[in-house]
Amino acid sequence: MVRRVLHIGPSETRGGMGSSIRRMCRNPPDGWNANAIPTHADGGIWTILNAWKIGRRRLTRLIQNDTPDLIHIHAATRFSWVRKQACIHITQNMGIPTIVHLHSGDFDRFTKSWLGWPRRSLLKELQRPSVYPVVLTQQWKEWIENLGIDGAYVMPNPYQNGILHTSSEKRDRFQLLMIGRGNRSKGHRIAIDAVNRLNKIGIKVKLDILGPSNEELPTTGRNISVHGWVERKQLEAISSKSGLLLVPSTHEGMPLVVLDALASSLPCLVSKTSAEFIGRGGKVVDSLEPSAWADAIQSIIEDNDEWRRMCQEAPLAVQGLDSESNRIQWGELYDSIMQSDSRLGN
């Protein structure tokens, strides 16, 4: 018997969560079919609200007329959580086992905002009998347990299929790279200021920024190129020439750009939010000050032997995080949940 899982989330948007949903729909676990209902859209507030209105209506209609075996809700913080809380209510009213997959690395701060409502909401929604919380790392499992929620599953993100390895001989360690949305939390200004500082003292580094538009980052500097969103082939072409990925984020879940970079032998310079993932394939900057990032970049590009070592060891940091292993792990979790939910009589 083939079961069916329905993914709820930003399945048609740019960014890591949308990429994850599309990958899981294209390649579901053995014995499962998968499809998705988008609840978010790229664009302004009215575009987003309209996508949510349509998505909620589709979800309600579908589970009444063609009930899936399992719901897989993908959630971040703030208004993403508000939308997903409503989805949880819909699925639980129908008694459907529901995974709530927490993608954001900002849930700790989120639970302390809005007069404490997010904390109360998480405690209520994630402890419902047929709700199964999933987090990205052991660190987030410990955090959610300290919040008072037991039984969360850990499911790391994988790197994407078909990653091309590029040796250090073909890379330019003076060529830097950033990939991600134009959100302030991604730290583009930190990277831009750091690069401008280095260029002012005669260290000629270049920075390619993929994701934000020129409207989102109107002022950059010399040797800094803003490309916007690009197709995978162009991304791979730029990435294969780069010598260092910069991730000066204020918060992250388990960033796919870091996993993909490490798998391709591209070293990463990251903030503390991504320190858990890079192994010996990069360095961690403890500060979000541009001067600290400039110093860290300078120390890497001036030590060719150390940089080459990081290129060589980067793929070791993501061993076991390939997409096929992840697909099998999700299948095991889906099957386990169906058995558990059946035993509970839900």
N, C-alpha and C positions, 0 to 999 in steps of 0.2 A: 504494500500500500504506500502510495506517495502522499506525503503530507504537504501542507501549504503554510508558509510563513509570510506574513504581510509586514513590510517595513514601513514605518511612519517617521518622516523627517524631511530634511532639505535635499531630497534625492535628485533634484535638477539644478542645484546651485553649484557655484565654484567653491573650492575649499575642501579641507580634509574630510569633513563629515559627509558631504555629498559624494565625494570619491569613494568613501567606504561603503555607502549604501549601494551605489551603482555596481561596485565590485561584487558585493554579496548577492545582488540580484542576478548578475551575469553568471555567477559560478556558485550556486547554492550547494550545501552539503548533499551527499548521496541520500536518496530517499526523500528529498525535499524539492518543492518548487517555490520560487520566490517572486514577489512583485512588490511595488512600492506605491504609496500615496504621498505626493509632496505636500508639505505644510508650510513652505517658505519659498521665496523667490528673490533673485537678485533684483535690486531696484529700490525705489523710494517706498515710503510708508504705505501708500495706497496699493502699490503692487504687492507688498508683503501681506497686508490685511486681506486683499482679495484672494491671494494664494491660500491663506489660512482658512478663509470662509469656504472656499471650494473644497479644500482638503478635508475639513471637518464634515462637510455634507457627504462627501464621497465615502469617508470612513463609516459614518452612521448607516448609510444605505447599504454598503457592501457587507458589513458584518450582520445585518439583518437578513439579507437575501442570499449571501454566499459566504457563510462564516468560515474564516480561515482556522487552521488548527492552533496557530500561535501568532501572537502579535509581537513585533520587535520595534520598540519605540527608541529613537535616537534623540538624546536631549543634551542641550548645553544650559547655560545659566540665563538669568534675566527673563526676557519675554519668551525665549525658547522654552524655558521651564513652565511658564504660565500656559503656553499652548499645549505642552505635553501633559501637564496635569489634567487638562480637560480631556485629552485623549485617553488617559488612564481611566477616568471616570466612565467614559463611553465603553471601553473594553471590559471593565469590571462589572458594569451593569449587565453585560451579556455573559459574564462568567468565563471569558476567554483567558487562558494563561498568557501573561504579558511580561516580556523582558523590557526593563528600562535601562538603557545603555547610556551611561554618563560619559560624555566625550570631553567636556571642558576641563581645563586645569584650574578653573577659578571658582569651583564650588565652595572651597573653604571661605573665601572672602564673601561670596554670595550669601552664604547662610548667616553672615553677621550684618547684612544690610537689610533695608526695607523693614526696620523695626522687628527683625527676627522672624518675619513671616516665612522666608525660604526654609529655614531650619524646621519650623513646625510642619511645613508642607512636605518636605522630604521625609520626615519621620512618619507622617501619616500615610503618604502614598506608597512608600517603599516597604512598608510592613503589612500591606494588604496580603491576604492568603495566597492569591494567585499572581502576585507581582514578584518578579525575580530580578533584583538589581545586578548590573554588570559594570565593573570599573576596569580601567586600562592597566593599572599597575598594582603591585602589592602595597605600595605606599598609600594609594587611594583606598585600598581595602581597609588598611589600618585606620585611615582617617574616618571612613564611614562607620567603622565599628566603634570608634571613640564618640561618634555622634549618637550612637545607640542603635545602629542598624546592623544586625548580624546576618550572615548567610550570603553576602555578596560574592559573586564569581569574578575572578580576574581573567580578562581576555585581552592580551596585548594586540595592538595594531600590527599588521604585517607591512613589509615593503612590497611595492608593486611587482607584478610579473615582468620579465623581460628586461630587467635592469642591466645596462651595459657597464662592465668594468672598464675603467680608464686608468692606466698606470700613471705614476707621477711623472714619467718622462714626457707624457703628452699634455701635462697640465702646466699652468702658469701660476705659481704661488702668489704672484702680485695681482692676480685677477680674482676679485671677491664676488660673492653671489648672495642675494637675498631672495627668498621665494615666500609669498603669502599675501593674504588680503591687506588692504590699506588701513586696517584697524590700528588705532594708537597703541594697543597692547603688543603689537608685533615689533615695535621699537625701531621703525625705519629712521627716525630722526637721530637716534643714538648712532646707528651705523653711518649715516650721512655725515654727521658731525665728526665722527672718528676718522673717516676717510679724508675729509677736508683738512683736518689737523695734520694728518700724515703728509698729504700733498704740500702743505705749507712749509713743512720742514725738509722738503726735498725727497721724500720717500714716495715714489711714483706708483701708487696703487690705483686700480680701477674697480668700480663697483657696478655690477648689473643688478637691477631690481626688477623682479618678475611678479606681477600681480596688480599692484596699484597703477592707476592711470596718472598721466601728467597733471590732471586736474586735482587728484588727491595728493600728489607730491609736486606742487608747482615750483618749488625752489630747492635745488639740490646743490650742484657745484660742478667743477671741472672733473672730467674722468668718471662721471656718474651717469648711467643710462637707465631710464625708466621705460620698460617695455610693455607694461600692462599684462593682461593675460595672453598667453601664447599656447599654441598647440604643442602636443607632446614632443614631436620631432624637433621643433625649435628649442624647446626646453632642454632636451637631451644634448643638442648641439652646443648650447651655451654652457650647460653644466659640465660637459666633458672637457671644456677648456679651462674651467675655473680651478682655483687652487684652495679655496676655503669658503665654506658656507657660514654665513653669520646669522645667528638666531638670538638677538637681544630682547627676547620677549619678557613681558612682566608676568605672564602666566601661559602655560601650555598644558594640554592633556598628554598626548603621546604623539608628537608632530610627525606626520607622514613625510614631510620634506627632509627631516633629519634621518629617518630610517632609509629613505631612498638614497640620500647622499652617502651615507655610510656603506650601503650595499654596493654603490658604484665606485667606492674607494676615494670619495671626496671627504676630507677631514672637516670637522665642524667646530666652530667657536660659538659656545652657547652660554646663556645665562643659567642661573641656578635651577630654573624651572625645568631644564632638559638635562641636567647633570646625570640623571639616573640611566640615560639611554646610550651614552656615547662611548663608554668603555675607554679603551686606549686609542680610539679613533678621533680624538679631538681634545679640546681644552675647555675649561669652565671659567667664566669671568664672574667674580663674586659681586661686582658692582654694576649698576646701570648708568654710571657716568661715562660720557663719551671719551674722556681722557683715559679711563681704565681700559676701554675697548681699543683705543688707539695703541696703547702700550702693549696689549695682548697681541694685536695683529702684528705689530712691529717685531715682537719677540719671535713669532712663528716664522715670518718671512725672512728673518735674518739668520735662522738656524735651519739650513737646508736639510741636514741629516735628520733632524727631529721631524721636520715636515714630511720627508719621504717615509719615515717610520710610521707616522700617522696614516699616510695614504695606504700603506701596506696592511696595517692592522685594523683599519676602519671596518671592513666586512666582517671581522670576527665579532664585533659588537652586536651584530644583528643575526647571528647564527640561530636557526630555529624559528625565525620570524618571517619565513617565506609564506606566500599566499596559500600554497597547498596545505601546509601544516595548519594554518589558521582555519582553512575551510573544514578540515577534519575535526579540529577542536570545537568549532561551532556545531558541527553535526552531533558530536558527542554530548554537548550541552543541550541542544534542542531535544534530543532523544531522552536525556535524563530528566528534563523538565516535564516532558509529556508523561513519562512514567510516574514521576513524583506527583504531578497534578492529578493523575488518575487515581493514585493511591489515596490522596486526600479527599477524593470524591467530589472534586470541583468540576 
